[in-house]
C-alpha cells in the first residue's frame, strides 16, 4: 500500500478584493480588464520515499 498526502491550489492572475475603505454611502468601484486566467496545481508526497508528484490542469472538479 502506498500513502500519498495530496493538496491542490488554484492560482489566479488577479487579486481577490477582500476589504477596502470607501466614502460612507458610496460603493467602491474596482475596474477589471479582460479574461482572468486560472491554473490548478495538484501535488502529492509519498510518505515512505519522499517522492514528490505534481500535475498542472486547467480545470479541477471535486468528487465527494
C-alpha positions in Angstrom: 0.0 0.0 0.0 1.2 3.5 -0.9 0.1 6.5 1.1 0.3 9.9 -0.6 -0.5 13.2 1.1 -2.2 15.4 -1.6 -3.1 19.1 -1.8 -4.3 21.4 -4.5 -4.0 25.1 -5.2 -5.9 27.3 -7.6 -3.8 30.3 -8.8 -5.5 33.2 -10.5 -3.8 36.1 -12.4 -5.8 38.7 -10.4 -6.2 39.7 -6.8 -9.4 39.0 -4.9 -10.8 42.1 -3.2 -11.2 41.3 0.5 -11.8 44.7 2.1 -11.2 48.3 1.3 -12.1 51.8 2.5 -14.6 54.0 0.7 -16.7 57.1 1.3 -19.7 56.3 3.5 -22.7 55.5 1.4 -20.7 55.1 -1.8 -19.6 51.7 -3.1 -16.0 51.4 -4.2 -15.7 50.7 -8.0 -12.9 48.2 -8.9 -12.1 48.1 -12.7 -11.4 44.7 -14.2 -9.9 44.0 -17.6 -10.5 41.1 -19.9 -10.3 37.4 -19.1 -8.8 36.3 -15.9 -6.8 33.1 -16.3 -6.7 30.3 -13.7 -4.5 27.3 -13.3 -4.9 24.5 -10.8 -1.9 22.7 -9.4 -2.2 19.3 -7.8 0.7 17.8 -5.8 1.4 14.8 -3.6 4.2 13.4 -1.5 4.8 9.7 -1.0 5.3 9.5 2.8 7.6 6.4 2.6 10.0 7.6 -0.1 9.6 11.4 0.0 9.0 11.3 -3.8 7.0 14.4 -5.0 4.4 14.3 -7.8 2.7 17.3 -9.3 0.2 17.9 -12.1 -1.0 21.2 -13.7 -4.5 21.3 -15.1 -6.9 24.0 -16.4 -9.8 22.6 -14.5 -10.4 20.6 -11.3 -13.7 19.0 -10.3 -14.1 17.7 -6.8 -15.8 14.3 -6.3 -17.4 13.5 -3.0 
